[in-house]
Amino acid sequence: MKKIAILGPGCANCKKLEANTREALASLGMEAEVVKITDMNEIAEFGLVRTPAIAVDGQLVSNGKVLEADKIAALLQK
């Protein structure tokens, strides 16, 4: 099972990215653990400059933008 982290301070964009991520998982019929990381020290460990961001299994896959569900689904299928 994949572990997906939504990285950001909890703003509206972070919430939208989380919702889009859950929508992408549902469209794929894929199960994953989705966690929100709001602690700035933990976020800094990913080397982020801009949030929101998505990390899949510890690897940063997108940052600084709110991806639509179809783009997230494409990332998850790789």
PyMOL Python script that loads the backbone (N, CA, C, O; Angstrom):
from pymol import cmd

cmd.read_pdbstr("""\
ATOM      1  N   MET A   1       0.839  -1.173   0.000  1.00  0.00           N
ATOM      2  CA  MET A   1       0.000   0.000   0.000  1.00  0.00           C
ATOM      3  C   MET A   1       0.886   1.239   0.000  1.00  0.00           C
ATOM      4  O   MET A   1       1.869   1.322   0.737  1.00  0.00           O
ATOM      5  N   LYS A   2       0.522   2.187  -0.833  1.00  0.00           N
ATOM      6  CA  LYS A   2       1.281   3.423  -0.928  1.00  0.00           C
ATOM      7  C   LYS A   2       0.975   4.318   0.271  1.00  0.00           C
ATOM      8  O   LYS A   2      -0.105   4.255   0.859  1.00  0.00           O
ATOM      9  N   LYS A   3       1.963   5.156   0.615  1.00  0.00           N
ATOM     10  CA  LYS A   3       1.763   6.174   1.632  1.00  0.00           C
ATOM     11  C   LYS A   3       1.911   7.518   0.936  1.00  0.00           C
ATOM     12  O   LYS A   3       2.960   7.818   0.367  1.00  0.00           O
ATOM     13  N   ILE A   4       0.859   8.323   0.984  1.00  0.00           N
ATOM     14  CA  ILE A   4       0.845   9.617   0.326  1.00  0.00           C
ATOM     15  C   ILE A   4       0.792  10.698   1.390  1.00  0.00           C
ATOM     16  O   ILE A   4      -0.081  10.688   2.257  1.00  0.00           O
ATOM     17  N   ALA A   5       1.734  11.631   1.318  1.00  0.00           N
ATOM     18  CA  ALA A   5       1.774  12.735   2.269  1.00  0.00           C
ATOM     19  C   ALA A   5       1.410  14.027   1.554  1.00  0.00           C
ATOM     20  O   ALA A   5       1.960  14.345   0.500  1.00  0.00           O
ATOM     21  N   ILE A   6       0.485  14.760   2.137  1.00  0.00           N
ATOM     22  CA  ILE A   6       0.130  16.095   1.669  1.00  0.00           C
ATOM     23  C   ILE A   6       0.894  17.053   2.581  1.00  0.00           C
ATOM     24  O   ILE A   6       0.689  17.069   3.795  1.00  0.00           O
ATOM     25  N   LEU A   7       1.765  17.839   1.986  1.00  0.00           N
ATOM     26  CA  LEU A   7       2.634  18.720   2.754  1.00  0.00           C
ATOM     27  C   LEU A   7       2.174  20.163   2.630  1.00  0.00           C
ATOM     28  O   LEU A   7       2.026  20.678   1.522  1.00  0.00           O
ATOM     29  N   GLY A   8       1.948  20.815   3.763  1.00  0.00           N
ATOM     30  CA  GLY A   8       1.553  22.217   3.754  1.00  0.00           C
ATOM     31  C   GLY A   8       1.008  22.631   5.104  1.00  0.00           C
ATOM     32  O   GLY A   8       0.770  21.795   5.975  1.00  0.00           O
ATOM     33  N   PRO A   9       0.809  23.942   5.271  1.00  0.00           N
ATOM     34  CA  PRO A   9       0.388  24.461   6.573  1.00  0.00           C
ATOM     35  C   PRO A   9      -1.081  24.233   6.917  1.00  0.00           C
ATOM     36  O   PRO A   9      -1.505  24.554   8.027  1.00  0.00           O
ATOM     37  N   GLY A  10      -1.864  23.687   5.992  1.00  0.00           N
ATOM     38  CA  GLY A  10      -3.278  23.445   6.256  1.00  0.00           C
ATOM     39  C   GLY A  10      -4.177  24.485   5.614  1.00  0.00           C
ATOM     40  O   GLY A  10      -5.331  24.645   6.011  1.00  0.00           O
ATOM     41  N   CYS A  11      -3.660  25.184   4.635  1.00  0.00           N
ATOM     42  CA  CYS A  11      -4.413  26.226   3.934  1.00  0.00           C
ATOM     43  C   CYS A  11      -5.466  25.611   3.011  1.00  0.00           C
ATOM     44  O   CYS A  11      -5.568  24.390   2.889  1.00  0.00           O
ATOM     45  N   ALA A  12      -6.242  26.473   2.369  1.00  0.00           N
ATOM     46  CA  ALA A  12      -7.290  26.013   1.455  1.00  0.00           C
ATOM     47  C   ALA A  12      -6.707  25.200   0.304  1.00  0.00           C
ATOM     48  O   ALA A  12      -7.314  24.217  -0.123  1.00  0.00           O
ATOM     49  N   ASN A  13      -5.543  25.592  -0.204  1.00  0.00           N
ATOM     50  CA  ASN A  13      -4.908  24.845  -1.293  1.00  0.00           C
ATOM     51  C   ASN A  13      -4.495  23.452  -0.842  1.00  0.00           C
ATOM     52  O   ASN A  13      -4.607  22.494  -1.606  1.00  0.00           O
ATOM     53  N   CYS A  14      -4.023  23.334   0.380  1.00  0.00           N
ATOM     54  CA  CYS A  14      -3.632  22.022   0.921  1.00  0.00           C
ATOM     55  C   CYS A  14      -4.853  21.113   1.030  1.00  0.00           C
ATOM     56  O   CYS A  14      -4.793  19.928   0.699  1.00  0.00           O
ATOM     57  N   LYS A  15      -5.953  21.683   1.495  1.00  0.00           N
ATOM     58  CA  LYS A  15      -7.185  20.907   1.635  1.00  0.00           C
ATOM     59  C   LYS A  15      -7.706  20.466   0.271  1.00  0.00           C
ATOM     60  O   LYS A  15      -8.188  19.342   0.124  1.00  0.00           O
ATOM     61  N   LYS A  16      -7.612  21.340  -0.721  1.00  0.00           N
ATOM     62  CA  LYS A  16      -8.050  21.000  -2.083  1.00  0.00           C
ATOM     63  C   LYS A  16      -7.167  19.899  -2.661  1.00  0.00           C
ATOM     64  O   LYS A  16      -7.660  18.979  -3.314  1.00  0.00           O
ATOM     65  N   LEU A  17      -5.853  19.995  -2.419  1.00  0.00           N
ATOM     66  CA  LEU A  17      -4.933  18.970  -2.910  1.00  0.00           C
ATOM     67  C   LEU A  17      -5.236  17.622  -2.266  1.00  0.00           C
ATOM     68  O   LEU A  17      -5.174  16.589  -2.933  1.00  0.00           O
ATOM     69  N   GLU A  18      -5.560  17.622  -0.988  1.00  0.00           N
ATOM     70  CA  GLU A  18      -5.916  16.370  -0.318  1.00  0.00           C
ATOM     71  C   GLU A  18      -7.200  15.791  -0.921  1.00  0.00           C
ATOM     72  O   GLU A  18      -7.283  14.589  -1.172  1.00  0.00           O
ATOM     73  N   ALA A  19      -8.193  16.643  -1.152  1.00  0.00           N
ATOM     74  CA  ALA A  19      -9.454  16.178  -1.736  1.00  0.00           C
ATOM     75  C   ALA A  19      -9.222  15.615  -3.134  1.00  0.00           C
ATOM     76  O   ALA A  19      -9.784  14.578  -3.485  1.00  0.00           O
ATOM     77  N   ASN A  20      -8.400  16.290  -3.931  1.00  0.00           N
ATOM     78  CA  ASN A  20      -8.092  15.807  -5.279  1.00  0.00           C
ATOM     79  C   ASN A  20      -7.342  14.479  -5.229  1.00  0.00           C
ATOM     80  O   ASN A  20      -7.546  13.614  -6.081  1.00  0.00           O
ATOM     81  N   THR A  21      -6.487  14.322  -4.244  1.00  0.00           N
ATOM     82  CA  THR A  21      -5.731  13.079  -4.083  1.00  0.00           C
ATOM     83  C   THR A  21      -6.678  11.928  -3.757  1.00  0.00           C
ATOM     84  O   THR A  21      -6.569  10.844  -4.329  1.00  0.00           O
ATOM     85  N   ARG A  22      -7.591  12.167  -2.852  1.00  0.00           N
ATOM     86  CA  ARG A  22      -8.568  11.128  -2.492  1.00  0.00           C
ATOM     87  C   ARG A  22      -9.472  10.792  -3.682  1.00  0.00           C
ATOM     88  O   ARG A  22      -9.847   9.635  -3.874  1.00  0.00           O
ATOM     89  N   GLU A  23      -9.818  11.805  -4.474  1.00  0.00           N
ATOM     90  CA  GLU A  23     -10.622  11.578  -5.679  1.00  0.00           C
ATOM     91  C   GLU A  23      -9.843  10.716  -6.682  1.00  0.00           C
ATOM     92  O   GLU A  23     -10.406   9.812  -7.298  1.00  0.00           O
ATOM     93  N   ALA A  24      -8.557  11.002  -6.840  1.00  0.00           N
ATOM     94  CA  ALA A  24      -7.714  10.231  -7.757  1.00  0.00           C
ATOM     95  C   ALA A  24      -7.625   8.778  -7.306  1.00  0.00           C
ATOM     96  O   ALA A  24      -7.723   7.865  -8.126  1.00  0.00           O
ATOM     97  N   LEU A  25      -7.442   8.564  -6.016  1.00  0.00           N
ATOM     98  CA  LEU A  25      -7.377   7.200  -5.495  1.00  0.00           C
ATOM     99  C   LEU A  25      -8.681   6.454  -5.755  1.00  0.00           C
ATOM    100  O   LEU A  25      -8.666   5.291  -6.158  1.00  0.00           O
ATOM    101  N   ALA A  26      -9.797   7.118  -5.527  1.00  0.00           N
ATOM    102  CA  ALA A  26     -11.099   6.489  -5.750  1.00  0.00           C
ATOM    103  C   ALA A  26     -11.289   6.140  -7.218  1.00  0.00           C
ATOM    104  O   ALA A  26     -11.800   5.068  -7.543  1.00  0.00           O
ATOM    105  N   SER A  27     -10.880   7.041  -8.105  1.00  0.00           N
ATOM    106  CA  SER A  27     -11.061   6.780  -9.539  1.00  0.00           C
ATOM    107  C   SER A  27     -10.222   5.605 -10.017  1.00  0.00           C
ATOM    108  O   SER A  27     -10.582   4.915 -10.970  1.00  0.00           O
ATOM    109  N   LEU A  28      -9.089   5.384  -9.337  1.00  0.00           N
ATOM    110  CA  LEU A  28      -8.206   4.267  -9.688  1.00  0.00           C
ATOM    111  C   LEU A  28      -8.578   2.976  -8.953  1.00  0.00           C
ATOM    112  O   LEU A  28      -8.080   1.901  -9.288  1.00  0.00           O
ATOM    113  N   GLY A  29      -9.450   3.088  -7.954  1.00  0.00           N
ATOM    114  CA  GLY A  29      -9.761   1.928  -7.126  1.00  0.00           C
ATOM    115  C   GLY A  29      -8.560   1.502  -6.302  1.00  0.00           C
ATOM    116  O   GLY A  29      -8.390   0.322  -5.996  1.00  0.00           O
ATOM    117  N   MET A  30      -7.733   2.466  -5.947  1.00  0.00           N
ATOM    118  CA  MET A  30      -6.480   2.202  -5.248  1.00  0.00           C
ATOM    119  C   MET A  30      -6.608   2.608  -3.779  1.00  0.00           C
ATOM    120  O   MET A  30      -7.201   3.634  -3.449  1.00  0.00           O
ATOM    121  N   GLU A  31      -6.045   1.787  -2.924  1.00  0.00           N
ATOM    122  CA  GLU A  31      -6.008   2.121  -1.503  1.00  0.00           C
ATOM    123  C   GLU A  31      -4.636   2.668  -1.173  1.00  0.00           C
ATOM    124  O   GLU A  31      -3.623   2.192  -1.685  1.00  0.00           O
ATOM    125  N   ALA A  32      -4.612   3.675  -0.309  1.00  0.00           N
ATOM    126  CA  ALA A  32      -3.354   4.256   0.134  1.00  0.00           C
ATOM    127  C   ALA A  32      -3.582   4.928   1.478  1.00  0.00           C
ATOM    128  O   ALA A  32      -4.698   5.329   1.807  1.00  0.00           O
ATOM    129  N   GLU A  33      -2.529   5.043   2.233  1.00  0.00           N
ATOM    130  CA  GLU A  33      -2.578   5.803   3.473  1.00  0.00           C
ATOM    131  C   GLU A  33      -2.283   7.251   3.110  1.00  0.00           C
ATOM    132  O   GLU A  33      -1.212   7.559   2.587  1.00  0.00           O
ATOM    133  N   VAL A  34      -3.235   8.142   3.390  1.00  0.00           N
ATOM    134  CA  VAL A  34      -3.054   9.561   3.095  1.00  0.00           C
ATOM    135  C   VAL A  34      -2.863  10.288   4.429  1.00  0.00           C
ATOM    136  O   VAL A  34      -3.720  10.224   5.310  1.00  0.00           O
ATOM    137  N   VAL A  35      -1.735  10.974   4.561  1.00  0.00           N
ATOM    138  CA  VAL A  35      -1.445  11.721   5.781  1.00  0.00           C
ATOM    139  C   VAL A  35      -1.190  13.180   5.425  1.00  0.00           C
ATOM    140  O   VAL A  35      -0.722  13.500   4.332  1.00  0.00           O
ATOM    141  N   LYS A  36      -1.509  14.050   6.371  1.00  0.00           N
ATOM    142  CA  LYS A  36      -1.229  15.468   6.207  1.00  0.00           C
ATOM    143  C   LYS A  36      -0.046  15.816   7.103  1.00  0.00           C
ATOM    144  O   LYS A  36      -0.032  15.484   8.288  1.00  0.00           O
ATOM    145  N   ILE A  37       0.932  16.479   6.531  1.00  0.00           N
ATOM    146  CA  ILE A  37       2.087  16.925   7.300  1.00  0.00           C
ATOM    147  C   ILE A  37       2.053  18.448   7.317  1.00  0.00           C
ATOM    148  O   ILE A  37       2.211  19.099   6.284  1.00  0.00           O
ATOM    149  N   THR A  38       1.844  19.005   8.514  1.00  0.00           N
ATOM    150  CA  THR A  38       1.763  20.450   8.654  1.00  0.00           C
ATOM    151  C   THR A  38       2.945  21.027   9.430  1.00  0.00           C
ATOM    152  O   THR A  38       3.142  22.242   9.451  1.00  0.00           O
ATOM    153  N   ASP A  39       3.721  20.166  10.062  1.00  0.00           N
ATOM    154  CA  ASP A  39       4.880  20.618  10.832  1.00  0.00           C
ATOM    155  C   ASP A  39       5.959  21.127   9.882  1.00  0.00           C
ATOM    156  O   ASP A  39       6.442  20.381   9.031  1.00  0.00           O
ATOM    157  N   MET A  40       6.334  22.384  10.025  1.00  0.00           N
ATOM    158  CA  MET A  40       7.284  23.001   9.103  1.00  0.00           C
ATOM    159  C   MET A  40       8.664  22.325   9.150  1.00  0.00           C
ATOM    160  O   MET A  40       9.369  22.313   8.141  1.00  0.00           O
ATOM    161  N   ASN A  41       9.053  21.776  10.278  1.00  0.00           N
ATOM    162  CA  ASN A  41      10.333  21.068  10.352  1.00  0.00           C
ATOM    163  C   ASN A  41      10.303  19.791   9.510  1.00  0.00           C
ATOM    164  O   ASN A  41      11.271  19.473   8.820  1.00  0.00           O
ATOM    165  N   GLU A  42       9.189  19.068   9.572  1.00  0.00           N
ATOM    166  CA  GLU A  42       9.042  17.862   8.748  1.00  0.00           C
ATOM    167  C   GLU A  42       8.982  18.220   7.266  1.00  0.00           C
ATOM    168  O   GLU A  42       9.572  17.539   6.428  1.00  0.00           O
ATOM    169  N   ILE A  43       8.264  19.293   6.955  1.00  0.00           N
ATOM    170  CA  ILE A  43       8.156  19.741   5.570  1.00  0.00           C
ATOM    171  C   ILE A  43       9.535  20.127   5.041  1.00  0.00           C
ATOM    172  O   ILE A  43       9.871  19.817   3.898  1.00  0.00           O
ATOM    173  N   ALA A  44      10.320  20.791   5.857  1.00  0.00           N
ATOM    174  CA  ALA A  44      11.668  21.228   5.457  1.00  0.00           C
ATOM    175  C   ALA A  44      12.566  20.042   5.121  1.00  0.00           C
ATOM    176  O   ALA A  44      13.478  20.176   4.305  1.00  0.00           O
ATOM    177  N   GLU A  45      12.328  18.896   5.728  1.00  0.00           N
ATOM    178  CA  GLU A  45      13.129  17.702   5.449  1.00  0.00           C
ATOM    179  C   GLU A  45      12.985  17.249   3.995  1.00  0.00           C
ATOM    180  O   GLU A  45      13.851  16.547   3.473  1.00  0.00           O
ATOM    181  N   PHE A  46      11.896  17.650   3.346  1.00  0.00           N
ATOM    182  CA  PHE A  46      11.693  17.316   1.936  1.00  0.00           C
ATOM    183  C   PHE A  46      12.377  18.320   1.014  1.00  0.00           C
ATOM    184  O   PHE A  46      12.393  18.135  -0.203  1.00  0.00           O
ATOM    185  N   GLY A  47      12.944  19.388   1.593  1.00  0.00           N
ATOM    186  CA  GLY A  47      13.619  20.399   0.789  1.00  0.00           C
ATOM    187  C   GLY A  47      12.663  21.303   0.031  1.00  0.00           C
ATOM    188  O   GLY A  47      13.017  21.860  -1.008  1.00  0.00           O
ATOM    189  N   LEU A  48      11.459  21.448   0.547  1.00  0.00           N
ATOM    190  CA  LEU A  48      10.438  22.237  -0.136  1.00  0.00           C
ATOM    191  C   LEU A  48      10.695  23.734  -0.036  1.00  0.00           C
ATOM    192  O   LEU A  48      11.159  24.239   0.986  1.00  0.00           O
ATOM    193  N   VAL A  49      10.386  24.416  -1.105  1.00  0.00           N
ATOM    194  CA  VAL A  49      10.409  25.872  -1.112  1.00  0.00           C
ATOM    195  C   VAL A  49       8.972  26.391  -1.112  1.00  0.00           C
ATOM    196  O   VAL A  49       8.670  27.408  -0.489  1.00  0.00           O
ATOM    197  N   ARG A  50       8.083  25.673  -1.824  1.00  0.00           N
ATOM    198  CA  ARG A  50       6.687  26.092  -1.931  1.00  0.00           C
ATOM    199  C   ARG A  50       5.749  24.930  -1.627  1.00  0.00           C
ATOM    200  O   ARG A  50       5.998  23.785  -2.003  1.00  0.00           O
ATOM    201  N   THR A  51       4.671  25.261  -0.940  1.00  0.00           N
ATOM    202  CA  THR A  51       3.623  24.289  -0.671  1.00  0.00           C
ATOM    203  C   THR A  51       2.377  24.737  -1.421  1.00  0.00           C
ATOM    204  O   THR A  51       2.320  25.890  -1.848  1.00  0.00           O
ATOM    205  N   PRO A  52       1.400  23.898  -1.598  1.00  0.00           N
ATOM    206  CA  PRO A  52       1.292  22.523  -1.125  1.00  0.00           C
ATOM    207  C   PRO A  52       2.118  21.582  -1.985  1.00  0.00           C
ATOM    208  O   PRO A  52       2.536  21.913  -3.095  1.00  0.00           O
ATOM    209  N   ALA A  53       2.335  20.406  -1.435  1.00  0.00           N
ATOM    210  CA  ALA A  53       3.134  19.407  -2.136  1.00  0.00           C
ATOM    211  C   ALA A  53       2.595  18.022  -1.839  1.00  0.00           C
ATOM    212  O   ALA A  53       1.846  17.813  -0.885  1.00  0.00           O
ATOM    213  N   ILE A  54       3.004  17.067  -2.695  1.00  0.00           N
ATOM    214  CA  ILE A  54       2.637  15.665  -2.512  1.00  0.00           C
ATOM    215  C   ILE A  54       3.914  14.839  -2.531  1.00  0.00           C
ATOM    216  O   ILE A  54       4.781  15.028  -3.384  1.00  0.00           O
ATOM    217  N   ALA A  55       4.014  13.923  -1.576  1.00  0.00           N
ATOM    218  CA  ALA A  55       5.092  12.947  -1.574  1.00  0.00           C
ATOM    219  C   ALA A  55       4.449  11.565  -1.577  1.00  0.00           C
ATOM    220  O   ALA A  55       3.500  11.311  -0.834  1.00  0.00           O
ATOM    221  N   VAL A  56       4.967  10.683  -2.411  1.00  0.00           N
ATOM    222  CA  VAL A  56       4.478   9.307  -2.485  1.00  0.00           C
ATOM    223  C   VAL A  56       5.607   8.398  -2.040  1.00  0.00           C
ATOM    224  O   VAL A  56       6.693   8.399  -2.621  1.00  0.00           O
ATOM    225  N   ASP A  57       5.335   7.624  -1.002  1.00  0.00           N
ATOM    226  CA  ASP A  57       6.336   6.719  -0.427  1.00  0.00           C
ATOM    227  C   ASP A  57       7.659   7.446  -0.150  1.00  0.00           C
ATOM    228  O   ASP A  57       8.741   6.924  -0.418  1.00  0.00           O
ATOM    229  N   GLY A  58       7.541   8.667   0.393  1.00  0.00           N
ATOM    230  CA  GLY A  58       8.723   9.433   0.804  1.00  0.00           C
ATOM    231  C   GLY A  58       9.395  10.224  -0.296  1.00  0.00           C
ATOM    232  O   GLY A  58      10.351  10.953  -0.031  1.00  0.00           O
ATOM    233  N   GLN A  59       8.913  10.100  -1.540  1.00  0.00           N
ATOM    234  CA  GLN A  59       9.512  10.817  -2.668  1.00  0.00           C
ATOM    235  C   GLN A  59       8.600  11.974  -3.091  1.00  0.00           C
ATOM    236  O   GLN A  59       7.418  11.775  -3.374  1.00  0.00           O
ATOM    237  N   LEU A  60       9.159  13.169  -3.128  1.00  0.00           N
ATOM    238  CA  LEU A  60       8.412  14.337  -3.557  1.00  0.00           C
ATOM    239  C   LEU A  60       8.058  14.207  -5.028  1.00  0.00           C
ATOM    240  O   LEU A  60       8.942  13.985  -5.855  1.00  0.00           O
ATOM    241  N   VAL A  61       6.768  14.343  -5.372  1.00  0.00           N
ATOM    242  CA  VAL A  61       6.345  14.206  -6.768  1.00  0.00           C
ATOM    243  C   VAL A  61       5.763  15.494  -7.337  1.00  0.00           C
ATOM    244  O   VAL A  61       5.675  15.644  -8.556  1.00  0.00           O
ATOM    245  N   SER A  62       5.365  16.421  -6.480  1.00  0.00           N
ATOM    246  CA  SER A  62       4.831  17.695  -6.943  1.00  0.00           C
ATOM    247  C   SER A  62       4.910  18.697  -5.806  1.00  0.00           C
ATOM    248  O   SER A  62       4.710  18.353  -4.641  1.00  0.00           O
ATOM    249  N   ASN A  63       5.208  19.956  -6.162  1.00  0.00           N
ATOM    250  CA  ASN A  63       5.185  20.995  -5.137  1.00  0.00           C
ATOM    251  C   ASN A  63       4.842  22.347  -5.749  1.00  0.00           C
ATOM    252  O   ASN A  63       5.111  22.610  -6.921  1.00  0.00           O
ATOM    253  N   GLY A  64       4.243  23.190  -4.925  1.00  0.00           N
ATOM    254  CA  GLY A  64       3.921  24.538  -5.331  1.00  0.00           C
ATOM    255  C   GLY A  64       2.678  24.699  -6.166  1.00  0.00           C
ATOM    256  O   GLY A  64       2.423  25.784  -6.689  1.00  0.00           O
ATOM    257  N   LYS A  65       1.883  23.626  -6.306  1.00  0.00           N
ATOM    258  CA  LYS A  65       0.655  23.750  -7.089  1.00  0.00           C
ATOM    259  C   LYS A  65      -0.380  22.737  -6.624  1.00  0.00           C
ATOM    260  O   LYS A  65      -0.058  21.722  -6.006  1.00  0.00           O
ATOM    261  N   VAL A  66      -1.628  23.044  -6.939  1.00  0.00           N
ATOM    262  CA  VAL A  66      -2.733  22.144  -6.626  1.00  0.00           C
ATOM    263  C   VAL A  66      -3.037  21.356  -7.893  1.00  0.00           C
ATOM    264  O   VAL A  66      -3.666  21.869  -8.819  1.00  0.00           O
ATOM    265  N   LEU A  67      -2.591  20.121  -7.924  1.00  0.00           N
ATOM    266  CA  LEU A  67      -2.835  19.266  -9.084  1.00  0.00           C
ATOM    267  C   LEU A  67      -4.288  18.808  -9.105  1.00  0.00           C
ATOM    268  O   LEU A  67      -4.897  18.584  -8.059  1.00  0.00           O
ATOM    269  N   GLU A  68      -4.829  18.673 -10.306  1.00  0.00           N
ATOM    270  CA  GLU A  68      -6.170  18.119 -10.470  1.00  0.00           C
ATOM    271  C   GLU A  68      -6.098  16.601 -10.274  1.00  0.00           C
ATOM    272  O   GLU A  68      -5.026  16.006 -10.381  1.00  0.00           O
ATOM    273  N   ALA A  69      -7.232  15.991  -9.990  1.00  0.00           N
ATOM    274  CA  ALA A  69      -7.295  14.556  -9.698  1.00  0.00           C
ATOM    275  C   ALA A  69      -6.710  13.710 -10.824  1.00  0.00           C
ATOM    276  O   ALA A  69      -6.040  12.714 -10.551  1.00  0.00           O
ATOM    277  N   ASP A  70      -6.947  14.083 -12.085  1.00  0.00           N
ATOM    278  CA  ASP A  70      -6.429  13.265 -13.186  1.00  0.00           C
ATOM    279  C   ASP A  70      -4.907  13.294 -13.255  1.00  0.00           C
ATOM    280  O   ASP A  70      -4.282  12.299 -13.622  1.00  0.00           O
ATOM    281  N   LYS A  71      -4.313  14.422 -12.905  1.00  0.00           N
ATOM    282  CA  LYS A  71      -2.840  14.514 -12.893  1.00  0.00           C
ATOM    283  C   LYS A  71      -2.265  13.682 -11.741  1.00  0.00           C
ATOM    284  O   LYS A  71      -1.226  13.038 -11.887  1.00  0.00           O
ATOM    285  N   ILE A  72      -2.940  13.704 -10.619  1.00  0.00           N
ATOM    286  CA  ILE A  72      -2.496  12.903  -9.471  1.00  0.00           C
ATOM    287  C   ILE A  72      -2.622  11.423  -9.806  1.00  0.00           C
ATOM    288  O   ILE A  72      -1.725  10.639  -9.494  1.00  0.00           O
ATOM    289  N   ALA A  73      -3.720  11.036 -10.436  1.00  0.00           N
ATOM    290  CA  ALA A  73      -3.901   9.640 -10.830  1.00  0.00           C
ATOM    291  C   ALA A  73      -2.777   9.181 -11.741  1.00  0.00           C
ATOM    292  O   ALA A  73      -2.281   8.064 -11.593  1.00  0.00           O
ATOM    293  N   ALA A  74      -2.366  10.027 -12.686  1.00  0.00           N
ATOM    294  CA  ALA A  74      -1.274   9.682 -13.586  1.00  0.00           C
ATOM    295  C   ALA A  74       0.017   9.480 -12.809  1.00  0.00           C
ATOM    296  O   ALA A  74       0.782   8.566 -13.118  1.00  0.00           O
ATOM    297  N   LEU A  75       0.275  10.310 -11.810  1.00  0.00           N
ATOM    298  CA  LEU A  75       1.484  10.156 -10.990  1.00  0.00           C
ATOM    299  C   LEU A  75       1.448   8.852 -10.198  1.00  0.00           C
ATOM    300  O   LEU A  75       2.470   8.182 -10.049  1.00  0.00           O
ATOM    301  N   LEU A  76       0.279   8.498  -9.696  1.00  0.00           N
ATOM    302  CA  LEU A  76       0.145   7.297  -8.874  1.00  0.00           C
ATOM    303  C   LEU A  76       0.286   6.013  -9.688  1.00  0.00           C
ATOM    304  O   LEU A  76       0.637   4.966  -9.144  1.00  0.00           O
ATOM    305  N   GLN A  77       0.017   6.092 -10.967  1.00  0.00           N
ATOM    306  CA  GLN A  77       0.119   4.892 -11.815  1.00  0.00           C
ATOM    307  C   GLN A  77       1.543   4.609 -12.245  1.00  0.00           C
ATOM    308  O   GLN A  77       1.815   3.534 -12.781  1.00  0.00           O
ATOM    309  N   LYS A  78       2.444   5.523 -12.032  1.00  0.00           N
ATOM    310  CA  LYS A  78       3.850   5.317 -12.441  1.00  0.00           C
ATOM    311  C   LYS A  78       4.542   4.329 -11.532  1.00  0.00           C
ATOM    312  O   LYS A  78       5.722   4.036 -11.724  1.00  0.00           O
TER     313      LYS A  78
END
""", "prot")
cmd.dss("prot")
cmd.show_as("cartoon", "prot")
cmd.util.cbc("prot")
cmd.orient("prot")
